[in-house]
Amino acid sequence: MTSITSIADVTPLWRPSPERKAQAVITAFESWLQCEQGLEFDGYEQLWRWSVDEPEAFWRAILGFFDLPMATPPLRMLEGDMPKARWFEGARLNFVDQALRHTGLTVPAIVYESEAGGTGEVSWETLRRQVGALASALRGLGVQPGDRVAGYLPNIPQAVVAFLAAASLGAVWSLCAPDMGPVSVGDRFSQITPKVLVATDGYRFAGKPFDRRAPLGEILDRLPSITGVVWVPHLDPLAGPPAQAARRTVVSWTDAIAVDAPLRCEALPPDHPLWILYSSGTTGLPKPIVHGHGGVLANGMVNMVLHNDLKPGVRVLWAVNTSWMVWNAHVMGLLGGATLVLYDGSVTGAGPEPDWAHLWKLAGRHRVNVFGVGAAIHHAFLKAGIVPRELADLSALQTVCSTGSPLSPEAYRWLYAAVKEDLWLNIVSGGTDITGGFLVGLPTLPVRMGEMQCRVLGTHVEAWSDDGRPLMDEVGELVCVRPIPSMPLYFWGDADGSRYRESYFDSFRDTAGRPVWRQGDWLQLISRPEAVGGIIYGRSDATINRQGVRMGTAEFYRVVEALEEVVDGLVVDLEYLGRPSYLGLFVQLRPGLVLDEALRRRMRQGLRSSLSARHVPDEILQVDAIPKTITGKKLELPVKKLMLGHALEKVVKRDALAQPESIDWFVSFAEEHLRRVQVVPGIGS
């Protein structure tokens, strides 16, 4: 595969000051290792190597350094290998004990701002009291360890309280945002048969109210397992639940948290389920991915606290939808005593005209220290031409984060030019699969253009060739060759584990014949003086193969989306038996612009000069919107299948899309394209 990034050393965009290094959590951890265990490492890469070569010692050190609360300590750290590795056997613990151990802090646990609910704060004492009260209410609704408690809630404090209350009981939490339709929610929750649903009446977005009681009624019709409803009026304080709730026991949120009930957390085995997350569900039923208390707790301390440098009182804002795994990662900030800044609303504000500075102003108002959004939002900021440092007070801001898709070099430049020069840019690549990252940042390492800084401690990530050879400074498949604690316990309902194995372990084995985790991303690891960094080139299942050379889709987007006129793009490569291949590029332009031949010529020239002649598309077409999942993933593979003649209903579920109507243009175009190339539908490749 080609690469657009030189592997030669490049001048860092940012280097941490001596003060920042000295104050970092990772620095304290290294000092603890030296004092307590006599271990000293010559730089991060040596520390990382120890962490993956000696998992027993590393994870025991993590438990000791953070002094994680456990009713019973583990007998051993790790037993067995993927996909049936067992972590922390013999331990008894609860994720909530660590999340709420900071109750004595005088800073808020939660700061919130909502288009429907206004602004406010929740103290650590109040958070603990509400969690204890709601846990008591859930017990009253018959919830026992192992029962599922589902949420239909936006990014508001009630969602955090409900999760912690359910987890404290040993119930299994699962959450969908209320902008999701009844089919998508039903597809997810029907697989896990929840006993209780914590639900809201609606939300406000971009200044418009969205009453969700009718869809909620349909959801309840689809879920006969639900016997209790905790009702959270959010859009309208006087709103009542839909008629379908009358057949269940309904408890109002106000009544549920009014009782004085001390919090009692169940001591659970480390592999007791904590929450269920879902794959995108664009084709077939979403996979219900189950994670456990022990794995999420331990890996959360490494991913969210150690690497993200979260300390008590640090204010963290991730502008996220509650259907996205990043919501769960954000809540994990409580493990380090961070203050969660929750935002419920449009990223462009509630006014009649979009304000792309809105989130930056919000970050300034709430004295946010760590600010994160998906890469697509950063690119939208860049395209809008805003200069946040001139529009908001960002004096408290220390870190900007990005995830969800690759961040372009142009966005790196823009963030340092328009936001702040002294800024740690923390880029993360991971997944719902592990509730965390494979490649992340670290505040003690330099930031280089277009790169993630390092591999996560304890996470043995490599880039492999097709024949299973580790690669350095070349692009290969992202694999994880040893277990990590937050790999899924299993998929709910996957009795024999076949669906789980097929999803991650069918492609590669190591030299000892052991299964190796394949993430499905193209990765280039880059050797740097301080640590091995990395670049993600897109999904490997959407690979473009031109004249025998494989190329990642992210390469195209970095070039095309750098053009001022382009808002978004999508590229597909089609191969037909006995006919020429087809490389199609679809672009969404800024409002009011039309794709003309001059702009097409600039795109072709840019791709040819920045990448290669192989990257030049056969056709460039304008669309109104690029179809994406609710979590912002481009539908490269579904569009490819449509254009190869597969039926829409077998390719994508409209209800799983952020804009269901965005797929309609591609359905029509696929039909016309198939006639043009005279391919028999369904057997084009």
Steps between C-alpha positions, in 0.01 A plus 500: 500500500617851429555757772470877480704561814877500489654274760796735530517688828289814497515799729242468778209743502510500880728386778392485863660740743709362789219605734238306305717190496564525873128532581382216274337188643736283290797668669358415841447140385861467383624644830282252689642211296852612587433550870274200561644245259844626403399524134649773283440550128690691235204674336141413422572228244693295755216543751247390235710194413511396867123550530423260213777248569423474872119529527488345848744758638351793308138448596591423859688832500192682363281359777763598758580849371135604480409306816181375336231409755426127506307292750734211415831538315573282195700180528656557158483768232453290185413141419478363145513674166272658242211464450440341842746689717390538864607806695539562878367159604392477861435872535173657616445862399260756356576769242289749698720481811784662305276740307357641824806478725555877450190603694706723731606734217358852521506550121190386306470144372286620208448834328225499239349717231192396305279668243199354682628486857709813548828500690607380842737295713483173692731460798672171578286466815181559302608256230563229758170569673302488174672178393415338832138619483448382142664166578244457778219585256633245250507236773138589566428429132645153542844559348756240603861431398512398134171671405522754222414866557471703179505875448334717233665824602704793365832616642366626832591427866208257535670265251818492712303443821293222341808317373678517836188392689446198276868403513511528878233228517678274253235573236622533141467847346421581137425842350353648182458868415141624459569616144508133402180357355295212641636248248865569586432506873285188474770318302743568783295461815287206382815286492578566867141495645532784754290494816493877558516794259614846613345729240443864415217685325727673249778749443574832333749526212605811306220687671227255394303275738480126426222321688598131510204357688344342189823319399546401863155343497601293196820398679300378798274304264810326365637420847257286701783412741480849654306494826608836638555851365692781669353815345728800435312810374764707321345687210182581696510475881125426504507231230365158586618169355332341194192284548701179458680575829172457689540121472825528696594633839598865447720693742570869443859616512417755769350234727778252426781729617307654791560211740795489735661164426872441559689366201589131531707363212485127431840330509512320166733269309718696254324335203155606618342706217513877547348630177398400151611708203404443137660483159357746248218272382511630144461140379316237702441526870759702694741282694438540877854528640530412869775646720574412862556696821863392545610554140340842459627614839862394445530605137305818576764602752768455232311642200299780658702598807865418430515584128247784509668644810177540696534623855242606760326820394616500137198609292439274200251574222429245229218614272345159433178318427407240763482225236875539440754308705679828572217580744607198704865605473408851613319364807813298579664836577333469841748220576772764526291757684454718191202734470278397209368789292187366329351675198155417363428685177621593155872559446403819314276635776129571532486818292334542159842500327773237561772626733812287456662677795223384735688208658815706545299772676343233720847367582607851594193564720551180697879532530552171317850351519450206260278540192418216260281444195496265204748575221214593265403786733858629511500498120171692502656761732789534256268532198295766676814712530455583868784605728394374846772687690345827378144395586528333841703515821711185464751585772405184696524272198800266510401206277297445185395145408374339182375152406249321280693532173846618391578867562652670196838679513311819409295464818820458704632826354171679555474397865846634582450817296139584590457355850826506694873451446560339838249219460526125542317347202390154613384284206346162584425196285320208657148374492173399655645149499739579787340816649829676454800562279772302330702810410477811715683805621720573799571848644872427542559426128526740204215541250580454130289586199242235414621246757376344820772510763526144631348159562300454821687349793416133540360482145722306261403668173684423177451556127507171308539406136252261341726207587525601864837679507537798736569821309665825603482817289268315261122472487336178617205359689457626858523196725525445874714193565432455872186538715400826667252515789227692316461266206136382490392226737271380221215613275162478672308201364806353327479171689787316330719808452512454122383853418765645730780286355398579142500874573859523623697174493452328164768686303833461681695268728841554656802273457376285789163451328310724743213717370584869451249786522441678166344844542423568133707820463802579283783608730848635439726487804775762487824473690575825682779584746263524799239232412342309214219713360230408252272608217162343417418483128137392522311174520672201344165353392453807277843471341558643155707280270625674186731313267607273783574785743282524811406842630312618808196722456628750758774599253238621252309693764808682626556644154144558379357632826788747527337696217303797629193410295472141631310423819526121485582214265462128445699276266426144382696261281305240304633194324282318247571157352625544144453878499711804591500605865330823608627755752227746597539811713189665646528845654275721708573867433433809707140625470430678173801363313480284189761251388637623167777370277752749639453365854512141373828580328646644822398186690661272242816709493516504881460122523756440226762734647445421868445126461543338158338459160333184634301714743325697226131398492317384192212727599440785748139574591325748729254378765285684752634301795749221570320208672636423845410293803365669811855505636637672189658210307480536122309221328780400263432126496116523480522747210748269330259207538211708366702581192582133453128425480406391851151589623470799735330299775796259506758777496391761752224579745372853455424533868868450579602810302551851631307630194287214362416696184871531413505145359220563247722671242743208510218246448391681185856551380586133559206389285605734218865401534422128479304556180790702364759228564252216433579304815259237630380625842658322793779325306707798393813400688 
